[in-house]
Amino acid sequence: MTGKVDAEEQIYTPPLGFAALTPLYDAAIAVFTREGKWRTHIISALSPKAGDLILDIGSGTGRLAEKIYRAEPQARYLGIDPDKAAAAIARKRAAKNGSTAKFCVRFFDGTEAIENTPPNKIVSSLVLHQTPLTEKRRIIQCAYDTLPVGGVFVLADYGLQNTALMRFMFRLSVQALDGFENTQPNANGVLPELFEQSGFSGIAEIANVATPTGSISILRALKPETDRERGR
Ligand SMILES: C[S@@+](CC[C@H](N)C(=O)[O-])C[C@H]1O[C@@H](n2cnc3c(N)ncnc32)[C@H](O)[C@@H]1O
């Protein structure tokens, strides 16, 4: 069961599985995912600095943009998301906070930049569990290709569900809303494998947060210095 949306030629799943539920997204995430905990882990893995250009793939309603702005107001931020309704909420939130965060309605293709500067850090949260396996692979590979050497990619999402309780909670909540086909590869632990296949190094799960909707992994990976160093 999912409420997939056709954004011109590419299909995607909206923030809470169905477009009509988007206004409820912020409240649902706050109540059902221990949001403060995993977003704090993202901020420490991303370590925003003045002058960074942080690209957020699937930026949704701008909750992470707000947290990044509070952590480092001098870091530049670009959020992209195919969902217009979510981007409108994100823009309103940024304006209210006085943040310079920018939001574009689009899919990630590696050409994203602000004033011709490409991102040196990329982040994505709660997106890949909603996408087909081919799109998970494409996004991770495109992140690798887009980053400069030494660039960091931080990904937070439902990953390997390694206890019976977490598998049960995940099935009851996330899989009921977003469907089985896209979510199960995450639950089987595919994400670190996809990072490795794309060429990333130093892949580490820096935190794993048990929530009422399944466990959320925070993964961090680096683009290594040269092809030789990463053993290709
Ligand atoms: C569950 S929401 C997460 C939003 C936000 N990252 C957060 O942490 O709250 C997933 C978001 O991913 C977006 N999305 C779905 N498929 C996508 C794709 N192929 N590329 C980029 N974003 C996508 C949806 O529109 C939605 O806003």
The ligand as an SDF file (V2000), in Angstrom:
LIG
                    3D

 27 29  0  0  0  0  0  0  0  0999 V2000
    9.8960   10.5050    4.8540 C   0  0  0  0  0  0  0  0  0  0  0  0
   10.2330   11.9740    4.0140 S   0  0  0  0  0  0  0  0  0  0  0  0
   11.7320   12.5410    4.7780 C   0  0  0  0  0  0  0  0  0  0  0  0
   11.8960   14.0310    4.6790 C   0  0  0  0  0  0  0  0  0  0  0  0
   13.1250   14.6260    5.3640 C   0  0  0  0  0  0  0  0  0  0  0  0
   14.3440   14.1780    4.7800 N   0  0  0  0  0  0  0  0  0  0  0  0
   13.1190   14.3960    6.8450 C   0  0  0  0  0  0  0  0  0  0  0  0
   14.1350   13.9270    7.3820 O   0  0  0  0  0  0  0  0  0  0  0  0
   12.1180   14.7120    7.5050 O   0  0  0  0  0  0  0  0  0  0  0  0
   10.8660   11.3890    2.4490 C   0  0  0  0  0  0  0  0  0  0  0  0
   11.0280   12.4990    1.4360 C   0  0  0  0  0  0  0  0  0  0  0  0
   11.7230   11.9610    0.3120 O   0  0  0  0  0  0  0  0  0  0  0  0
   11.1600   12.4940   -0.8550 C   0  0  0  0  0  0  0  0  0  0  0  0
   11.4680   11.5620   -1.9450 N   0  0  0  0  0  0  0  0  0  0  0  0
   10.8030   10.4550   -2.3170 C   0  0  0  0  0  0  0  0  0  0  0  0
   11.4190    9.8730   -3.3610 N   0  0  0  0  0  0  0  0  0  0  0  0
   12.5190   10.6290   -3.6380 C   0  0  0  0  0  0  0  0  0  0  0  0
   13.5730   10.5540   -4.6100 C   0  0  0  0  0  0  0  0  0  0  0  0
   13.6130    9.5660   -5.5010 N   0  0  0  0  0  0  0  0  0  0  0  0
   14.5320   11.4930   -4.6000 N   0  0  0  0  0  0  0  0  0  0  0  0
   14.5000   12.4930   -3.6750 C   0  0  0  0  0  0  0  0  0  0  0  0
   13.5290   12.6230   -2.7410 N   0  0  0  0  0  0  0  0  0  0  0  0
   12.5580   11.7010   -2.7250 C   0  0  0  0  0  0  0  0  0  0  0  0
    9.6700   12.6300   -0.5430 C   0  0  0  0  0  0  0  0  0  0  0  0
    9.0380   13.5670   -1.3810 O   0  0  0  0  0  0  0  0  0  0  0  0
    9.7090   13.0570    0.9240 C   0  0  0  0  0  0  0  0  0  0  0  0
    9.6810   14.4470    1.0840 O   0  0  0  0  0  0  0  0  0  0  0  0
  1  2  1  0
  2  3  1  0
  2 10  1  0
  3  4  1  0
  4  5  1  0
  5  6  1  0
  5  7  1  0
  7  8  2  0
  7  9  1  0
 10 11  1  0
 11 12  1  0
 11 26  1  0
 12 13  1  0
 13 14  1  0
 13 24  1  0
 14 15  1  0
 14 23  1  0
 15 16  2  0
 16 17  1  0
 17 18  1  0
 17 23  2  0
 18 19  1  0
 18 20  2  0
 20 21  1  0
 21 22  2  0
 22 23  1  0
 24 25  1  0
 24 26  1  0
 26 27  1  0
M  CHG  2   2   1   9  -1
M  END
$$$$
